[in-house]
Amino acid sequence: MLEVDARFGQRERAAFLVGPPLIGPVAHATGYRLAVLVLLIPMVLALVQARSVRPLPTAPGVKR
């Protein structure tokens, strides 16, 4: 479980470091509002994906 958590941490750091430099040119070319709106696409995709990774149901009488 620890390695899974570490991978998510690495992705968060990568998004934190890579995101702003990618948003800057988009904002310069199209405007700030559209650049921030572009962020909505990966956010919606993340929400859809997060819903699909729910815990599996357990059999009756089995404790986790």
C-alpha positions as CSV (number, residue, x, y, z in Angstrom):
1,M,0.0,0.0,0.0
2,L,2.9,2.4,0.7
3,E,4.2,2.3,-2.8
4,V,0.7,3.2,-4.2
5,D,0.6,6.2,-1.9
6,A,4.1,7.2,-2.9
7,R,3.1,7.1,-6.6
8,F,0.1,9.4,-6.0
9,G,2.5,11.7,-4.1
10,Q,4.8,11.9,-7.1
11,R,2.0,12.7,-9.4
12,E,0.8,15.5,-7.2
13,R,4.3,17.0,-7.1
14,A,4.6,16.6,-10.9
15,A,1.3,18.4,-11.4
16,F,2.4,21.1,-9.0
17,L,5.6,21.7,-10.9
18,V,4.5,21.2,-14.5
19,G,1.0,22.8,-14.3
20,P,1.7,26.5,-13.9
21,P,4.3,26.7,-16.7
22,L,1.8,25.0,-19.0
23,I,-1.0,27.3,-18.0
24,G,1.1,30.4,-18.6
25,P,1.4,30.2,-22.4
26,V,-2.3,29.2,-22.7
27,A,-3.3,32.3,-20.6
28,H,-1.0,34.5,-22.7
29,A,-2.5,33.2,-26.0
30,T,-6.2,33.0,-25.0
31,G,-6.7,34.9,-21.8
32,Y,-6.7,34.0,-18.1
33,R,-10.4,32.9,-17.9
34,L,-10.0,30.3,-20.7
35,A,-6.7,29.1,-19.3
36,V,-8.4,28.4,-15.9
37,L,-11.3,26.8,-17.7
38,V,-8.8,24.4,-19.4
39,L,-8.1,23.1,-15.9
40,L,-11.6,21.9,-15.7
41,I,-11.1,19.1,-18.2
42,P,-8.5,17.1,-16.2
43,M,-10.5,17.8,-13.0
44,V,-13.6,16.3,-14.4
45,L,-11.6,13.3,-15.8
46,A,-10.1,12.8,-12.4
47,L,-13.6,12.8,-10.8
48,V,-14.9,10.3,-13.3
49,Q,-11.9,8.0,-12.7
50,A,-12.1,8.3,-9.0
51,R,-15.6,7.0,-9.0
52,S,-14.5,3.9,-10.8
53,V,-11.9,2.9,-8.2
54,R,-14.3,2.3,-5.3
55,P,-13.5,-0.5,-2.9
56,L,-14.8,-3.9,-3.9
57,P,-17.7,-5.2,-1.9
58,T,-16.7,-7.9,0.6
59,A,-18.4,-11.2,1.2
60,P,-20.9,-11.3,4.2
61,G,-19.1,-12.1,7.4
62,V,-15.6,-11.1,6.1
63,K,-13.8,-8.4,8.0
64,R,-11.3,-6.1,6.5
